[in-house]
Amino acid sequence: KKNSDIAIGNVVGSNIFNIFWILGVSSFIRPLDFSPLMNFDIYFLMAITVILFSFMFIGKKNILQRSQGFIFLLVYAGYVAFLVIRG
């Protein structure tokens, strides 16, 4: 109800918790293997994050427009297809 800042805070906080707490605890119990193929995933994530921030803060009214959201959905579908093909 008109509290979008709280919703965004929840999403960001949940992601940070999942990355640092859950990943840290699971790697403490059993060390995780790292594959050099994951480097592409990290670089891709960083590039998409930079693009998202540029869309959010350079565009009109600091909102993500419908066309930009559609672009992100297409990029996500392409990335998932790439992961399936990569195996």
PDB file of N, CA, C and O in Angstrom, chain B, residues numbered from 101:
ATOM      1  N   LYS B 101       0.828  -1.180   0.000  1.00  0.00           N
ATOM      2  CA  LYS B 101       0.000   0.000   0.000  1.00  0.00           C
ATOM      3  C   LYS B 101       0.874   1.245   0.000  1.00  0.00           C
ATOM      4  O   LYS B 101       1.089   1.859   1.045  1.00  0.00           O
ATOM      5  N   LYS B 102       1.370   1.612  -1.157  1.00  0.00           N
ATOM      6  CA  LYS B 102       2.174   2.820  -1.340  1.00  0.00           C
ATOM      7  C   LYS B 102       3.477   2.809  -0.555  1.00  0.00           C
ATOM      8  O   LYS B 102       4.033   3.871  -0.274  1.00  0.00           O
ATOM      9  N   ASN B 103       3.977   1.622  -0.192  1.00  0.00           N
ATOM     10  CA  ASN B 103       5.237   1.499   0.534  1.00  0.00           C
ATOM     11  C   ASN B 103       6.234   0.697  -0.300  1.00  0.00           C
ATOM     12  O   ASN B 103       6.720  -0.346   0.136  1.00  0.00           O
ATOM     13  N   SER B 104       6.529   1.183  -1.483  1.00  0.00           N
ATOM     14  CA  SER B 104       7.419   0.434  -2.372  1.00  0.00           C
ATOM     15  C   SER B 104       8.835   0.375  -1.819  1.00  0.00           C
ATOM     16  O   SER B 104       9.558  -0.582  -2.096  1.00  0.00           O
ATOM     17  N   ASP B 105       9.250   1.374  -1.044  1.00  0.00           N
ATOM     18  CA  ASP B 105      10.592   1.356  -0.467  1.00  0.00           C
ATOM     19  C   ASP B 105      10.769   0.171   0.477  1.00  0.00           C
ATOM     20  O   ASP B 105      11.834  -0.445   0.514  1.00  0.00           O
ATOM     21  N   ILE B 106       9.744  -0.140   1.224  1.00  0.00           N
ATOM     22  CA  ILE B 106       9.813  -1.277   2.145  1.00  0.00           C
ATOM     23  C   ILE B 106       9.893  -2.580   1.365  1.00  0.00           C
ATOM     24  O   ILE B 106      10.643  -3.479   1.745  1.00  0.00           O
ATOM     25  N   ALA B 107       9.140  -2.697   0.290  1.00  0.00           N
ATOM     26  CA  ALA B 107       9.167  -3.908  -0.520  1.00  0.00           C
ATOM     27  C   ALA B 107      10.543  -4.103  -1.156  1.00  0.00           C
ATOM     28  O   ALA B 107      11.066  -5.217  -1.177  1.00  0.00           O
ATOM     29  N   ILE B 108      11.122  -3.033  -1.670  1.00  0.00           N
ATOM     30  CA  ILE B 108      12.449  -3.128  -2.278  1.00  0.00           C
ATOM     31  C   ILE B 108      13.484  -3.490  -1.219  1.00  0.00           C
ATOM     32  O   ILE B 108      14.388  -4.283  -1.483  1.00  0.00           O
ATOM     33  N   GLY B 109      13.362  -2.925  -0.039  1.00  0.00           N
ATOM     34  CA  GLY B 109      14.259  -3.262   1.059  1.00  0.00           C
ATOM     35  C   GLY B 109      14.153  -4.727   1.443  1.00  0.00           C
ATOM     36  O   GLY B 109      15.162  -5.367   1.741  1.00  0.00           O
ATOM     37  N   ASN B 110      12.942  -5.263   1.437  1.00  0.00           N
ATOM     38  CA  ASN B 110      12.749  -6.683   1.730  1.00  0.00           C
ATOM     39  C   ASN B 110      13.437  -7.566   0.706  1.00  0.00           C
ATOM     40  O   ASN B 110      14.111  -8.532   1.065  1.00  0.00           O
ATOM     41  N   VAL B 111      13.270  -7.240  -0.555  1.00  0.00           N
ATOM     42  CA  VAL B 111      13.867  -8.046  -1.621  1.00  0.00           C
ATOM     43  C   VAL B 111      15.385  -7.989  -1.552  1.00  0.00           C
ATOM     44  O   VAL B 111      16.052  -9.021  -1.621  1.00  0.00           O
ATOM     45  N   VAL B 112      15.928  -6.794  -1.417  1.00  0.00           N
ATOM     46  CA  VAL B 112      17.385  -6.655  -1.359  1.00  0.00           C
ATOM     47  C   VAL B 112      17.937  -7.327  -0.100  1.00  0.00           C
ATOM     48  O   VAL B 112      18.953  -8.019  -0.163  1.00  0.00           O
ATOM     49  N   GLY B 113      17.289  -7.131   1.014  1.00  0.00           N
ATOM     50  CA  GLY B 113      17.734  -7.757   2.254  1.00  0.00           C
ATOM     51  C   GLY B 113      17.677  -9.270   2.192  1.00  0.00           C
ATOM     52  O   GLY B 113      18.574  -9.942   2.699  1.00  0.00           O
ATOM     53  N   SER B 114      16.645  -9.813   1.583  1.00  0.00           N
ATOM     54  CA  SER B 114      16.525 -11.252   1.436  1.00  0.00           C
ATOM     55  C   SER B 114      17.632 -11.810   0.553  1.00  0.00           C
ATOM     56  O   SER B 114      18.199 -12.861   0.850  1.00  0.00           O
ATOM     57  N   ASN B 115      17.939 -11.108  -0.531  1.00  0.00           N
ATOM     58  CA  ASN B 115      19.014 -11.563  -1.419  1.00  0.00           C
ATOM     59  C   ASN B 115      20.366 -11.526  -0.718  1.00  0.00           C
ATOM     60  O   ASN B 115      21.169 -12.449  -0.853  1.00  0.00           O
ATOM     61  N   ILE B 116      20.612 -10.458   0.028  1.00  0.00           N
ATOM     62  CA  ILE B 116      21.884 -10.365   0.744  1.00  0.00           C
ATOM     63  C   ILE B 116      21.972 -11.464   1.795  1.00  0.00           C
ATOM     64  O   ILE B 116      23.021 -12.090   1.951  1.00  0.00           O
ATOM     65  N   PHE B 117      20.888 -11.701   2.510  1.00  0.00           N
ATOM     66  CA  PHE B 117      20.878 -12.770   3.510  1.00  0.00           C
ATOM     67  C   PHE B 117      21.155 -14.119   2.860  1.00  0.00           C
ATOM     68  O   PHE B 117      21.974 -14.893   3.355  1.00  0.00           O
ATOM     69  N   ASN B 118      20.471 -14.403   1.748  1.00  0.00           N
ATOM     70  CA  ASN B 118      20.670 -15.700   1.080  1.00  0.00           C
ATOM     71  C   ASN B 118      22.097 -15.859   0.589  1.00  0.00           C
ATOM     72  O   ASN B 118      22.675 -16.938   0.719  1.00  0.00           O
ATOM     73  N   ILE B 119      22.668 -14.823   0.036  1.00  0.00           N
ATOM     74  CA  ILE B 119      24.024 -14.941  -0.497  1.00  0.00           C
ATOM     75  C   ILE B 119      25.041 -15.149   0.622  1.00  0.00           C
ATOM     76  O   ILE B 119      25.848 -16.077   0.558  1.00  0.00           O
ATOM     77  N   PHE B 120      25.012 -14.301   1.641  1.00  0.00           N
ATOM     78  CA  PHE B 120      26.061 -14.348   2.645  1.00  0.00           C
ATOM     79  C   PHE B 120      25.820 -15.388   3.734  1.00  0.00           C
ATOM     80  O   PHE B 120      26.762 -16.074   4.130  1.00  0.00           O
ATOM     81  N   TRP B 121      24.622 -15.525   4.218  1.00  0.00           N
ATOM     82  CA  TRP B 121      24.371 -16.437   5.332  1.00  0.00           C
ATOM     83  C   TRP B 121      24.239 -17.875   4.855  1.00  0.00           C
ATOM     84  O   TRP B 121      24.970 -18.749   5.322  1.00  0.00           O
ATOM     85  N   ILE B 122      23.321 -18.135   3.934  1.00  0.00           N
ATOM     86  CA  ILE B 122      23.068 -19.504   3.483  1.00  0.00           C
ATOM     87  C   ILE B 122      24.283 -20.066   2.753  1.00  0.00           C
ATOM     88  O   ILE B 122      24.683 -21.203   3.002  1.00  0.00           O
ATOM     89  N   LEU B 123      24.872 -19.281   1.854  1.00  0.00           N
ATOM     90  CA  LEU B 123      26.057 -19.744   1.138  1.00  0.00           C
ATOM     91  C   LEU B 123      27.224 -19.947   2.097  1.00  0.00           C
ATOM     92  O   LEU B 123      27.977 -20.911   1.959  1.00  0.00           O
ATOM     93  N   GLY B 124      27.380 -19.059   3.055  1.00  0.00           N
ATOM     94  CA  GLY B 124      28.465 -19.197   4.026  1.00  0.00           C
ATOM     95  C   GLY B 124      28.307 -20.423   4.911  1.00  0.00           C
ATOM     96  O   GLY B 124      29.274 -21.150   5.141  1.00  0.00           O
ATOM     97  N   VAL B 125      27.110 -20.657   5.406  1.00  0.00           N
ATOM     98  CA  VAL B 125      26.879 -21.819   6.268  1.00  0.00           C
ATOM     99  C   VAL B 125      27.051 -23.117   5.489  1.00  0.00           C
ATOM    100  O   VAL B 125      27.670 -24.061   5.979  1.00  0.00           O
ATOM    101  N   SER B 126      26.507 -23.164   4.276  1.00  0.00           N
ATOM    102  CA  SER B 126      26.630 -24.398   3.492  1.00  0.00           C
ATOM    103  C   SER B 126      28.077 -24.661   3.090  1.00  0.00           C
ATOM    104  O   SER B 126      28.490 -25.819   3.039  1.00  0.00           O
ATOM    105  N   SER B 127      28.861 -23.621   2.804  1.00  0.00           N
ATOM    106  CA  SER B 127      30.265 -23.846   2.466  1.00  0.00           C
ATOM    107  C   SER B 127      31.092 -24.170   3.712  1.00  0.00           C
ATOM    108  O   SER B 127      32.145 -24.797   3.603  1.00  0.00           O
ATOM    109  N   PHE B 128      30.632 -23.754   4.886  1.00  0.00           N
ATOM    110  CA  PHE B 128      31.304 -24.121   6.127  1.00  0.00           C
ATOM    111  C   PHE B 128      31.106 -25.605   6.414  1.00  0.00           C
ATOM    112  O   PHE B 128      32.021 -26.279   6.886  1.00  0.00           O
ATOM    113  N   ILE B 129      29.918 -26.107   6.132  1.00  0.00           N
ATOM    114  CA  ILE B 129      29.628 -27.519   6.368  1.00  0.00           C
ATOM    115  C   ILE B 129      30.365 -28.398   5.355  1.00  0.00           C
ATOM    116  O   ILE B 129      30.995 -29.391   5.718  1.00  0.00           O
ATOM    117  N   ARG B 130      30.275 -28.017   4.090  1.00  0.00           N
ATOM    118  CA  ARG B 130      30.949 -28.774   3.029  1.00  0.00           C
ATOM    119  C   ARG B 130      31.482 -27.765   2.016  1.00  0.00           C
ATOM    120  O   ARG B 130      30.700 -27.038   1.402  1.00  0.00           O
ATOM    121  N   PRO B 131      32.817 -27.709   1.830  1.00  0.00           N
ATOM    122  CA  PRO B 131      33.389 -26.729   0.900  1.00  0.00           C
ATOM    123  C   PRO B 131      32.789 -26.869  -0.505  1.00  0.00           C
ATOM    124  O   PRO B 131      32.541 -27.974  -0.987  1.00  0.00           O
ATOM    125  N   LEU B 132      32.566 -25.726  -1.137  1.00  0.00           N
ATOM    126  CA  LEU B 132      31.963 -25.693  -2.457  1.00  0.00           C
ATOM    127  C   LEU B 132      33.041 -25.638  -3.529  1.00  0.00           C
ATOM    128  O   LEU B 132      34.048 -24.944  -3.385  1.00  0.00           O
ATOM    129  N   ASP B 133      32.811 -26.385  -4.610  1.00  0.00           N
ATOM    130  CA  ASP B 133      33.735 -26.359  -5.737  1.00  0.00           C
ATOM    131  C   ASP B 133      33.498 -25.109  -6.561  1.00  0.00           C
ATOM    132  O   ASP B 133      32.372 -24.621  -6.661  1.00  0.00           O
ATOM    133  N   PHE B 134      34.568 -24.596  -7.149  1.00  0.00           N
ATOM    134  CA  PHE B 134      34.447 -23.436  -8.026  1.00  0.00           C
ATOM    135  C   PHE B 134      34.940 -23.827  -9.405  1.00  0.00           C
ATOM    136  O   PHE B 134      36.053 -24.327  -9.567  1.00  0.00           O
ATOM    137  N   SER B 135      34.097 -23.592 -10.389  1.00  0.00           N
ATOM    138  CA  SER B 135      34.439 -23.889 -11.770  1.00  0.00           C
ATOM    139  C   SER B 135      34.776 -22.588 -12.497  1.00  0.00           C
ATOM    140  O   SER B 135      34.096 -21.582 -12.294  1.00  0.00           O
ATOM    141  N   PRO B 136      35.811 -22.586 -13.337  1.00  0.00           N
ATOM    142  CA  PRO B 136      36.120 -21.368 -14.118  1.00  0.00           C
ATOM    143  C   PRO B 136      34.966 -20.936 -15.026  1.00  0.00           C
ATOM    144  O   PRO B 136      34.925 -19.781 -15.451  1.00  0.00           O
ATOM    145  N   LEU B 137      34.032 -21.837 -15.331  1.00  0.00           N
ATOM    146  CA  LEU B 137      32.865 -21.453 -16.125  1.00  0.00           C
ATOM    147  C   LEU B 137      31.993 -20.442 -15.389  1.00  0.00           C
ATOM    148  O   LEU B 137      31.241 -19.692 -16.012  1.00  0.00           O
ATOM    149  N   MET B 138      32.094 -20.425 -14.060  1.00  0.00           N
ATOM    150  CA  MET B 138      31.298 -19.488 -13.274  1.00  0.00           C
ATOM    151  C   MET B 138      31.750 -18.045 -13.459  1.00  0.00           C
ATOM    152  O   MET B 138      30.994 -17.123 -13.152  1.00  0.00           O
ATOM    153  N   ASN B 139      32.967 -17.829 -13.954  1.00  0.00           N
ATOM    154  CA  ASN B 139      33.441 -16.464 -14.180  1.00  0.00           C
ATOM    155  C   ASN B 139      32.528 -15.733 -15.158  1.00  0.00           C
ATOM    156  O   ASN B 139      32.241 -14.551 -14.966  1.00  0.00           O
ATOM    157  N   PHE B 140      32.067 -16.417 -16.205  1.00  0.00           N
ATOM    158  CA  PHE B 140      31.165 -15.790 -17.160  1.00  0.00           C
ATOM    159  C   PHE B 140      29.881 -15.358 -16.469  1.00  0.00           C
ATOM    160  O   PHE B 140      29.370 -14.270 -16.733  1.00  0.00           O
ATOM    161  N   ASP B 141      29.357 -16.200 -15.589  1.00  0.00           N
ATOM    162  CA  ASP B 141      28.132 -15.873 -14.871  1.00  0.00           C
ATOM    163  C   ASP B 141      28.307 -14.625 -14.013  1.00  0.00           C
ATOM    164  O   ASP B 141      27.411 -13.783 -13.947  1.00  0.00           O
ATOM    165  N   ILE B 142      29.455 -14.507 -13.360  1.00  0.00           N
ATOM    166  CA  ILE B 142      29.711 -13.343 -12.511  1.00  0.00           C
ATOM    167  C   ILE B 142      29.806 -12.078 -13.354  1.00  0.00           C
ATOM    168  O   ILE B 142      29.227 -11.050 -13.005  1.00  0.00           O
ATOM    169  N   TYR B 143      30.539 -12.153 -14.466  1.00  0.00           N
ATOM    170  CA  TYR B 143      30.672 -10.986 -15.346  1.00  0.00           C
ATOM    171  C   TYR B 143      29.330 -10.601 -15.954  1.00  0.00           C
ATOM    172  O   TYR B 143      29.022  -9.417 -16.092  1.00  0.00           O
ATOM    173  N   PHE B 144      28.537 -11.596 -16.316  1.00  0.00           N
ATOM    174  CA  PHE B 144      27.211 -11.327 -16.880  1.00  0.00           C
ATOM    175  C   PHE B 144      26.330 -10.641 -15.850  1.00  0.00           C
ATOM    176  O   PHE B 144      25.632  -9.679 -16.172  1.00  0.00           O
ATOM    177  N   LEU B 145      26.354 -11.127 -14.612  1.00  0.00           N
ATOM    178  CA  LEU B 145      25.569 -10.524 -13.536  1.00  0.00           C
ATOM    179  C   LEU B 145      25.987  -9.078 -13.296  1.00  0.00           C
ATOM    180  O   LEU B 145      25.135  -8.209 -13.107  1.00  0.00           O
ATOM    181  N   MET B 146      27.289  -8.816 -13.301  1.00  0.00           N
ATOM    182  CA  MET B 146      27.756  -7.448 -13.086  1.00  0.00           C
ATOM    183  C   MET B 146      27.317  -6.535 -14.231  1.00  0.00           C
ATOM    184  O   MET B 146      26.920  -5.395 -13.991  1.00  0.00           O
ATOM    185  N   ALA B 147      27.384  -7.018 -15.465  1.00  0.00           N
ATOM    186  CA  ALA B 147      26.978  -6.205 -16.613  1.00  0.00           C
ATOM    187  C   ALA B 147      25.489  -5.890 -16.561  1.00  0.00           C
ATOM    188  O   ALA B 147      25.089  -4.753 -16.810  1.00  0.00           O
ATOM    189  N   ILE B 148      24.677  -6.868 -16.246  1.00  0.00           N
ATOM    190  CA  ILE B 148      23.230  -6.658 -16.169  1.00  0.00           C
ATOM    191  C   ILE B 148      22.885  -5.701 -15.028  1.00  0.00           C
ATOM    192  O   ILE B 148      21.965  -4.893 -15.155  1.00  0.00           O
ATOM    193  N   THR B 149      23.613  -5.788 -13.919  1.00  0.00           N
ATOM    194  CA  THR B 149      23.382  -4.880 -12.801  1.00  0.00           C
ATOM    195  C   THR B 149      23.686  -3.437 -13.197  1.00  0.00           C
ATOM    196  O   THR B 149      22.934  -2.526 -12.854  1.00  0.00           O
ATOM    197  N   VAL B 150      24.789  -3.230 -13.918  1.00  0.00           N
ATOM    198  CA  VAL B 150      25.138  -1.887 -14.376  1.00  0.00           C
ATOM    199  C   VAL B 150      24.066  -1.366 -15.341  1.00  0.00           C
ATOM    200  O   VAL B 150      23.677  -0.201 -15.266  1.00  0.00           O
ATOM    201  N   ILE B 151      23.596  -2.219 -16.234  1.00  0.00           N
ATOM    202  CA  ILE B 151      22.542  -1.819 -17.174  1.00  0.00           C
ATOM    203  C   ILE B 151      21.258  -1.470 -16.423  1.00  0.00           C
ATOM    204  O   ILE B 151      20.596  -0.485 -16.752  1.00  0.00           O
ATOM    205  N   LEU B 152      20.903  -2.268 -15.418  1.00  0.00           N
ATOM    206  CA  LEU B 152      19.699  -1.990 -14.629  1.00  0.00           C
ATOM    207  C   LEU B 152      19.808  -0.640 -13.928  1.00  0.00           C
ATOM    208  O   LEU B 152      18.869   0.156 -13.968  1.00  0.00           O
ATOM    209  N   PHE B 153      20.937  -0.377 -13.290  1.00  0.00           N
ATOM    210  CA  PHE B 153      21.103   0.907 -12.620  1.00  0.00           C
ATOM    211  C   PHE B 153      21.061   2.066 -13.599  1.00  0.00           C
ATOM    212  O   PHE B 153      20.519   3.127 -13.290  1.00  0.00           O
ATOM    213  N   SER B 154      21.633   1.866 -14.779  1.00  0.00           N
ATOM    214  CA  SER B 154      21.579   2.948 -15.763  1.00  0.00           C
ATOM    215  C   SER B 154      20.145   3.184 -16.226  1.00  0.00           C
ATOM    216  O   SER B 154      19.746   4.334 -16.410  1.00  0.00           O
ATOM    217  N   PHE B 155      19.366   2.130 -16.417  1.00  0.00           N
ATOM    218  CA  PHE B 155      17.953   2.291 -16.779  1.00  0.00           C
ATOM    219  C   PHE B 155      17.180   2.993 -15.668  1.00  0.00           C
ATOM    220  O   PHE B 155      16.338   3.850 -15.939  1.00  0.00           O
ATOM    221  N   MET B 156      17.463   2.635 -14.425  1.00  0.00           N
ATOM    222  CA  MET B 156      16.697   3.177 -13.306  1.00  0.00           C
ATOM    223  C   MET B 156      17.002   4.649 -13.047  1.00  0.00           C
ATOM    224  O   MET B 156      16.092   5.420 -12.745  1.00  0.00           O
ATOM    225  N   PHE B 157      18.248   5.045 -13.157  1.00  0.00           N
ATOM    226  CA  PHE B 157      18.621   6.385 -12.730  1.00  0.00           C
ATOM    227  C   PHE B 157      18.819   7.377 -13.862  1.00  0.00           C
ATOM    228  O   PHE B 157      18.936   8.576 -13.611  1.00  0.00           O
ATOM    229  N   ILE B 158      18.860   6.906 -15.108  1.00  0.00           N
ATOM    230  CA  ILE B 158      19.022   7.821 -16.226  1.00  0.00           C
ATOM    231  C   ILE B 158      17.692   8.055 -16.933  1.00  0.00           C
ATOM    232  O   ILE B 158      17.502   9.099 -17.557  1.00  0.00           O
ATOM    233  N   GLY B 159      16.781   7.111 -16.847  1.00  0.00           N
ATOM    234  CA  GLY B 159      15.508   7.213 -17.553  1.00  0.00           C
ATOM    235  C   GLY B 159      14.559   8.222 -16.939  1.00  0.00           C
ATOM    236  O   GLY B 159      14.921   8.981 -16.041  1.00  0.00           O
ATOM    237  N   LYS B 160      13.328   8.211 -17.447  1.00  0.00           N
ATOM    238  CA  LYS B 160      12.290   9.124 -16.977  1.00  0.00           C
ATOM    239  C   LYS B 160      11.814   8.755 -15.576  1.00  0.00           C
ATOM    240  O   LYS B 160      11.564   7.583 -15.291  1.00  0.00           O
ATOM    241  N   LYS B 161      11.691   9.728 -14.720  1.00  0.00           N
ATOM    242  CA  LYS B 161      11.090   9.599 -13.389  1.00  0.00           C
ATOM    243  C   LYS B 161      11.730   8.507 -12.526  1.00  0.00           C
ATOM    244  O   LYS B 161      11.117   8.055 -11.560  1.00  0.00           O
ATOM    245  N   ASN B 162      12.922   8.087 -12.850  1.00  0.00           N
ATOM    246  CA  ASN B 162      13.627   7.061 -12.088  1.00  0.00           C
ATOM    247  C   ASN B 162      12.815   5.786 -11.904  1.00  0.00           C
ATOM    248  O   ASN B 162      12.816   5.188 -10.828  1.00  0.00           O
ATOM    249  N   ILE B 163      12.122   5.375 -12.961  1.00  0.00           N
ATOM    250  CA  ILE B 163      11.370   4.118 -12.923  1.00  0.00           C
ATOM    251  C   ILE B 163      11.801   3.257 -14.092  1.00  0.00           C
ATOM    252  O   ILE B 163      12.309   3.751 -15.099  1.00  0.00           O
ATOM    253  N   LEU B 164      11.592   1.976 -13.941  1.00  0.00           N
ATOM    254  CA  LEU B 164      11.867   1.044 -15.022  1.00  0.00           C
ATOM    255  C   LEU B 164      10.628   0.990 -15.909  1.00  0.00           C
ATOM    256  O   LEU B 164       9.543   0.629 -15.453  1.00  0.00           O
ATOM    257  N   GLN B 165      10.797   1.347 -17.162  1.00  0.00           N
ATOM    258  CA  GLN B 165       9.661   1.386 -18.084  1.00  0.00           C
ATOM    259  C   GLN B 165       9.315  -0.017 -18.558  1.00  0.00           C
ATOM    260  O   GLN B 165      10.121  -0.941 -18.452  1.00  0.00           O
ATOM    261  N   ARG B 166       8.118  -0.159 -19.076  1.00  0.00           N
ATOM    262  CA  ARG B 166       7.619  -1.451 -19.522  1.00  0.00           C
ATOM    263  C   ARG B 166       8.511  -2.040 -20.614  1.00  0.00           C
ATOM    264  O   ARG B 166       8.797  -3.237 -20.598  1.00  0.00           O
ATOM    265  N   SER B 167       8.949  -1.218 -21.555  1.00  0.00           N
ATOM    266  CA  SER B 167       9.803  -1.718 -22.634  1.00  0.00           C
ATOM    267  C   SER B 167      11.149  -2.192 -22.090  1.00  0.00           C
ATOM    268  O   SER B 167      11.699  -3.181 -22.575  1.00  0.00           O
ATOM    269  N   GLN B 168      11.678  -1.502 -21.097  1.00  0.00           N
ATOM    270  CA  GLN B 168      12.934  -1.917 -20.496  1.00  0.00           C
ATOM    271  C   GLN B 168      12.761  -3.224 -19.717  1.00  0.00           C
ATOM    272  O   GLN B 168      13.639  -4.087 -19.738  1.00  0.00           O
ATOM    273  N   GLY B 169      11.641  -3.359 -19.041  1.00  0.00           N
ATOM    274  CA  GLY B 169      11.350  -4.616 -18.354  1.00  0.00           C
ATOM    275  C   GLY B 169      11.237  -5.769 -19.323  1.00  0.00           C
ATOM    276  O   GLY B 169      11.684  -6.878 -19.029  1.00  0.00           O
ATOM    277  N   PHE B 170      10.640  -5.518 -20.482  1.00  0.00           N
ATOM    278  CA  PHE B 170      10.527  -6.553 -21.508  1.00  0.00           C
ATOM    279  C   PHE B 170      11.913  -6.955 -22.013  1.00  0.00           C
ATOM    280  O   PHE B 170      12.168  -8.132 -22.268  1.00  0.00           O
ATOM    281  N   ILE B 171      12.800  -5.982 -22.154  1.00  0.00           N
ATOM    282  CA  ILE B 171      14.175  -6.282 -22.568  1.00  0.00           C
ATOM    283  C   ILE B 171      14.850  -7.185 -21.538  1.00  0.00           C
ATOM    284  O   ILE B 171      15.537  -8.138 -21.904  1.00  0.00           O
ATOM    285  N   PHE B 172      14.657  -6.889 -20.259  1.00  0.00           N
ATOM    286  CA  PHE B 172      15.239  -7.726 -19.217  1.00  0.00           C
ATOM    287  C   PHE B 172      14.661  -9.139 -19.238  1.00  0.00           C
ATOM    288  O   PHE B 172      15.385 -10.104 -18.994  1.00  0.00           O
ATOM    289  N   LEU B 173      13.377  -9.271 -19.523  1.00  0.00           N
ATOM    290  CA  LEU B 173      12.789 -10.606 -19.635  1.00  0.00           C
ATOM    291  C   LEU B 173      13.391 -11.382 -20.801  1.00  0.00           C
ATOM    292  O   LEU B 173      13.649 -12.580 -20.679  1.00  0.00           O
ATOM    293  N   LEU B 174      13.614 -10.717 -21.921  1.00  0.00           N
ATOM    294  CA  LEU B 174      14.244 -11.376 -23.064  1.00  0.00           C
ATOM    295  C   LEU B 174      15.686 -11.779 -22.752  1.00  0.00           C
ATOM    296  O   LEU B 174      16.122 -12.876 -23.102  1.00  0.00           O
ATOM    297  N   VAL B 175      16.413 -10.893 -22.098  1.00  0.00           N
ATOM    298  CA  VAL B 175      17.790 -11.211 -21.709  1.00  0.00           C
ATOM    299  C   VAL B 175      17.804 -12.395 -20.748  1.00  0.00           C
ATOM    300  O   VAL B 175      18.659 -13.273 -20.861  1.00  0.00           O
ATOM    301  N   TYR B 176      16.870 -12.426 -19.811  1.00  0.00           N
ATOM    302  CA  TYR B 176      16.788 -13.543 -18.864  1.00  0.00           C
ATOM    303  C   TYR B 176      16.483 -14.849 -19.584  1.00  0.00           C
ATOM    304  O   TYR B 176      17.103 -15.873 -19.298  1.00  0.00           O
ATOM    305  N   ALA B 177      15.539 -14.826 -20.510  1.00  0.00           N
ATOM    306  CA  ALA B 177      15.210 -16.040 -21.270  1.00  0.00           C
ATOM    307  C   ALA B 177      16.416 -16.506 -22.077  1.00  0.00           C
ATOM    308  O   ALA B 177      16.691 -17.703 -22.150  1.00  0.00           O
ATOM    309  N   GLY B 178      17.132 -15.567 -22.682  1.00  0.00           N
ATOM    310  CA  GLY B 178      18.328 -15.929 -23.430  1.00  0.00           C
ATOM    311  C   GLY B 178      19.407 -16.505 -22.533  1.00  0.00           C
ATOM    312  O   GLY B 178      20.096 -17.450 -22.916  1.00  0.00           O
ATOM    313  N   TYR B 179      19.558 -15.948 -21.348  1.00  0.00           N
ATOM    314  CA  TYR B 179      20.559 -16.446 -20.409  1.00  0.00           C
ATOM    315  C   TYR B 179      20.208 -17.851 -19.924  1.00  0.00           C
ATOM    316  O   TYR B 179      21.088 -18.706 -19.821  1.00  0.00           O
ATOM    317  N   VAL B 180      18.942 -18.096 -19.629  1.00  0.00           N
ATOM    318  CA  VAL B 180      18.522 -19.432 -19.210  1.00  0.00           C
ATOM    319  C   VAL B 180      18.749 -20.433 -20.334  1.00  0.00           C
ATOM    320  O   VAL B 180      19.203 -21.550 -20.089  1.00  0.00           O
ATOM    321  N   ALA B 181      18.435 -20.038 -21.567  1.00  0.00           N
ATOM    322  CA  ALA B 181      18.678 -20.918 -22.717  1.00  0.00           C
ATOM    323  C   ALA B 181      20.172 -21.213 -22.849  1.00  0.00           C
ATOM    324  O   ALA B 181      20.562 -22.348 -23.124  1.00  0.00           O
ATOM    325  N   PHE B 182      21.006 -20.186 -22.652  1.00  0.00           N
ATOM    326  CA  PHE B 182      22.450 -20.379 -22.697  1.00  0.00           C
ATOM    327  C   PHE B 182      22.904 -21.370 -21.636  1.00  0.00           C
ATOM    328  O   PHE B 182      23.737 -22.232 -21.915  1.00  0.00           O
ATOM    329  N   LEU B 183      22.367 -21.261 -20.421  1.00  0.00           N
ATOM    330  CA  LEU B 183      22.747 -22.185 -19.347  1.00  0.00           C
ATOM    331  C   LEU B 183      22.337 -23.611 -19.660  1.00  0.00           C
ATOM    332  O   LEU B 183      23.073 -24.549 -19.354  1.00  0.00           O
ATOM    333  N   VAL B 184      21.168 -23.787 -20.266  1.00  0.00           N
ATOM    334  CA  VAL B 184      20.700 -25.128 -20.622  1.00  0.00           C
ATOM    335  C   VAL B 184      21.603 -25.717 -21.703  1.00  0.00           C
ATOM    336  O   VAL B 184      21.979 -26.887 -21.631  1.00  0.00           O
ATOM    337  N   ILE B 185      21.947 -24.913 -22.697  1.00  0.00           N
ATOM    338  CA  ILE B 185      22.804 -25.401 -23.772  1.00  0.00           C
ATOM    339  C   ILE B 185      24.215 -25.700 -23.249  1.00  0.00           C
ATOM    340  O   ILE B 185      24.832 -26.692 -23.636  1.00  0.00           O
ATOM    341  N   ARG B 186      24.713 -24.829 -22.367  1.00  0.00           N
ATOM    342  CA  ARG B 186      26.046 -25.023 -21.807  1.00  0.00           C
ATOM    343  C   ARG B 186      26.129 -26.289 -20.965  1.00  0.00           C
ATOM    344  O   ARG B 186      27.174 -26.936 -20.896  1.00  0.00           O
ATOM    345  N   GLY B 187      25.019 -26.632 -20.330  1.00  0.00           N
ATOM    346  CA  GLY B 187      24.955 -27.864 -19.547  1.00  0.00           C
ATOM    347  C   GLY B 187      25.380 -27.647 -18.189  1.00  0.00           C
ATOM    348  O   GLY B 187      25.389 -28.582 -17.388  1.00  0.00           O
TER     349      GLY B 187
END
